[in-house]
Amino acid sequence: MKFNSINREILALSIPSIIANITTPLLGLVDVAIVGNMGSAVYIAAIAIGGTIFNMLYWPFAFLRMGSSGMTAQAYGANDSKQCSLVLYRSLLMAMTVGLTIIALQYLIAQFAFLFMDISGDTLKYSQSYFNVCIWGAPAMLGSYALTGWFIGMQNSCATMWISIFINLLNISTSLTLVYLFNMGITGVAIGTLTAQWGGYLLGLIIVWIKYAPKRYSLQSILHHSELKRFFAINSDIFLRTLCLVTVTLWFTRAGAQQGDIILAVNTLLMQLFILFSYFMDGFAYAGEALAGKYIGAQQPQQLKACIKSLFSWGVAMAILFTLIYLIGGKGFLSLLSSDIDIINAAATYFPWAIVIPICGFTAFTWDGIFIGATRTRAMLYSMVIAMTIFFSLYFALISYLSNHALWIAFLCYLITRGLVLNILYTKGKPFCG
C-alpha cells in the first residue's frame, strides 16, 4: 500500500476514532463479563435484552450522527463556518426534543418492547430493572450522537476519542464499584451506564464551546425552511435505513431468545466478535465520512477517487487481520467473557460463522462511510432494504432445517448484500462531485 498524503489523512482521522471506538465494545464486554461471572446465563440474557431494547430505541436516530457528519464535512470543505454551526444547532435541538419525548413515553415503550421480546421470569425481571434506569439517559445519548457526527465532519476525531474514553472509563469504574462493593447487580451496571452518558454529553458541549466558540444564530436561521428541508430529507432516509438495521438486529436477538437462554447467551457472546470488528472498521468509515464530505464540498473529484481507493485497501487489511486473530485466539477470548461451561461448549458449534464476519462485512462498512460523507442517503436506504429482504428470506427458508445456523447464514448474507448493492450504485450512479 502506497503511503501517500491521503493515507496519512485517513490514519489521522481513523486512529483516534478506533481508539475511541474500541473502548465501546470493551465497555460492553466488561458488562457481559461482570454479569457472566455471577453464576447464571439469565444475567447475560438480561443484559442482551436490555441492550437490544435500547439499540431499538436509539439506532433509528443514528441520523443525528450520520446526517450531521456528512453535512458538516461538506460545509467544512466549502469553508462555510456558518453552515457548520447551524448543522450543530439543528442536530442538538432535535436530539433534545426526541430524548425528552422518549422519557415521556417510557411506560408505553417498555410495555411494547418486553411484549415483543417474548421473555418471562428472571430474564424479564432483570431486563426491566436495567431499562427503568437507563431510559433517563435518552437526551444525553442522542445529544452525544449529534456531537460525534459534528466533530467528525469538522475533521476532529480526537475530540470524539477523549469523550469516548471518558465515557467508558466512568461507566466501567461506576459499574464495578456499584456491583462489587455495593452488591447492586444489574441495577449497578445500569446506573454506571446512565452516569457515563450524561457525563460524556456535558464534556462534549464544553469542548465545542471552548475550542470552536460557535456564533449564536437566531431560531429563525436555525429553522430556515430550505436548509431544514434538506436536513430532514437526508435524515429521513437515514432514519428509515436504520429502522431496517434495528429490525434485523432485534430479530437476531429475538430468534436466539426463542431457542432458550443458552442459545441467546451464545449468540450474545459471538456477536461481541462482530462488535469488536465493527468498531475498528467504523474508525475507517468515519474517516471516509469526513474526507469524502470534505472533497465533495471542495469539489475535488480526483482526491475523492484516491480516497475511496485507499479506504478499501485499509478495509481489506483489517478484514484479513481480524480473520487471523479470531482463528488463533477467538475461542480463548470467549472463555474470558463467561465461566459457564455449557455456554462455552455450545458456542463452539457456531464459532466458524463468527470467524468469517470480517471478510463478509468490511465492504458494507467502507461504503457506508463514503455514502454518508456524500450525503447519498437514499442509496443507503435502498441497499439496506434489499439486504434486510435477503436476511428474512434466508432465515425463514432455512430455520426449520438448520436452527441457529440459519440465523448466522442469513446475517452474513445480509452483510455481503449491503456492500454489494452500494458498490453497484456507486459505479452505475451519478458521480459524487466533478
MOUR-V505170 format. One record per pair of residues at least 12 apart in sequence whose ideal C-beta (glycine too) atoms are under 6 Angstrom apart, sorted by the first residue. I is the first residue (numbers start at 1). J is the second residue. D is the distance in Angstrom with one decimal. If there is no record, write none. Layout:
# MOUR-V505170
i=[I/I]
j=[J/J]
d=[D/D]
This chain:
# MOUR-V505170
i=[1/6/6/6/7/10/10/13/13/13/14/14/14/16/16/16/17/17/17/18/18/19/20/20/20/21/21/21/22/23/23/23/24/25/25/25/27/27/29/30/31/31/32/33/34/35/36/36/37/41/41/41/41/42/42/44/44/45/45/45/45/46/46/46/48/49/49/50/50/50/52/52/53/56/56/58/59/59/60/60/60/60/61/61/62/63/63/63/64/64/64/64/64/65/65/65/66/66/67/67/67/68/68/68/68/68/69/69/69/69/70/70/70/70/71/72/72/72/72/73/73/73/73/73/74/74/74/76/76/76/77/77/77/78/85/85/86/88/89/90/90/91/92/95/95/95/96/98/99/99/99/100/102/103/106/110/126/129/129/130/130/133/133/133/134/134/134/136/137/137/140/140/140/141/143/144/144/147/148/152/152/152/155/159/163/163/163/166/166/167/167/170/170/171/171/171/174/174/175/175/178/234/234/237/237/237/238/240/241/241/241/244/244/244/248/248/255/262/262/263/265/266/266/266/269/269/269/270/273/274/277/277/280/281/284/285/285/285/288/288/288/288/289/289/289/291/292/292/292/293/296/296/296/299/301/301/308/311/312/315/315/319/319/319/322/323/323/326/327/334/353/360/360/360/361/363/364/364/364/367/367/374/379/383/383/383/386/387/387/387/390/390/390/391/391/394/394/395]
j=[313/306/307/310/310/287/310/157/287/290/283/284/287/157/158/161/157/283/286/280/283/161/160/161/164/279/282/283/279/164/165/168/279/275/276/279/168/171/272/172/47/189/337/337/179/47/337/338/339/261/262/265/340/122/123/265/268/123/261/264/265/123/126/127/268/117/127/127/130/131/250/253/113/246/250/141/242/246/239/242/243/246/98/142/242/235/238/239/91/95/142/145/146/145/148/149/238/372/234/235/238/87/91/146/149/150/149/152/153/289/293/372/373/375/87/84/87/150/153/153/290/293/294/373/293/296/297/153/154/294/294/297/298/297/214/215/222/150/222/222/231/146/146/142/143/146/139/142/138/139/142/139/138/138/135/131/186/186/187/186/190/190/191/194/190/193/194/194/194/197/197/198/201/197/201/200/201/204/160/286/289/290/290/207/200/203/204/200/203/196/200/196/199/192/193/196/192/195/189/192/191/375/377/377/378/381/377/381/380/381/384/384/385/388/388/391/407/342/346/404/343/343/346/347/334/337/347/354/354/357/322/358/318/365/314/365/368/369/311/369/370/373/369/372/373/307/370/373/374/373/374/432/433/433/433/434/370/366/366/362/366/358/359/362/358/358/359/355/355/347/408/412/415/416/415/419/415/418/419/419/422/432/425/418/421/422/421/414/417/418/413/414/417/410/414/410/413/410]
d=[5.0/5.2/5.3/5.1/5.3/4.7/5.8/4.9/3.9/5.4/4.2/4.8/4.2/4.2/4.7/3.9/4.5/3.9/4.5/5.6/3.5/5.2/5.1/4.0/3.5/3.5/5.4/5.7/5.8/5.4/5.6/3.9/5.8/4.7/4.7/5.2/4.5/5.6/5.9/5.3/5.8/5.5/5.5/5.4/5.7/5.4/5.6/4.0/5.4/4.5/5.9/4.5/6.0/4.8/5.4/4.5/5.9/4.8/4.9/5.0/5.9/5.4/3.5/4.7/4.3/5.6/4.2/4.9/3.6/5.7/6.0/4.4/4.6/5.2/5.4/5.8/5.1/4.6/5.7/4.9/5.1/6.0/5.8/5.5/4.8/3.9/3.6/5.1/5.4/5.3/5.8/4.1/4.5/4.1/5.2/3.7/5.2/4.9/5.0/4.3/5.6/5.4/4.3/5.6/3.7/5.0/3.8/4.6/4.7/4.7/5.1/4.9/5.3/4.3/4.9/5.5/5.0/5.3/2.6/4.0/5.2/2.5/5.2/5.6/4.7/5.7/3.7/6.0/5.8/5.9/3.9/2.6/4.0/4.2/4.0/5.9/6.0/4.9/4.8/5.8/5.6/3.6/5.2/4.0/4.4/4.7/5.4/5.6/4.1/3.0/4.7/6.0/4.2/5.6/4.8/5.8/4.6/5.1/5.3/5.4/4.7/3.7/5.7/5.7/5.1/5.5/5.7/6.0/4.7/3.7/4.4/4.5/3.9/5.3/4.9/5.7/5.0/4.0/5.2/5.1/5.7/5.3/5.3/5.3/5.3/5.5/5.2/5.9/5.7/4.7/3.6/4.3/5.2/5.0/5.7/3.6/3.7/5.1/4.8/3.2/5.8/5.3/5.1/3.6/5.1/4.7/5.2/5.5/5.2/4.4/4.5/4.4/6.0/4.6/5.6/5.4/5.2/6.0/5.5/5.7/4.9/5.9/4.9/4.7/5.4/5.5/5.7/4.6/4.6/5.0/5.0/5.2/5.9/3.9/5.2/4.9/5.6/3.1/5.1/3.0/4.7/5.9/4.9/4.7/4.3/5.0/5.0/3.0/5.5/3.7/5.7/5.5/4.5/5.6/5.0/3.1/5.9/5.4/5.8/4.3/4.4/4.2/5.2/4.2/4.1/5.0/6.0/4.8/5.9/5.6/3.8/4.7/4.7/5.1/4.2/2.9/5.5/3.9/4.0/5.7/3.7/4.6/4.5/5.3/3.8/4.9/5.4/4.8/4.0/4.4/5.5/5.8/4.8/4.8/3.9/4.0/5.7/4.1]
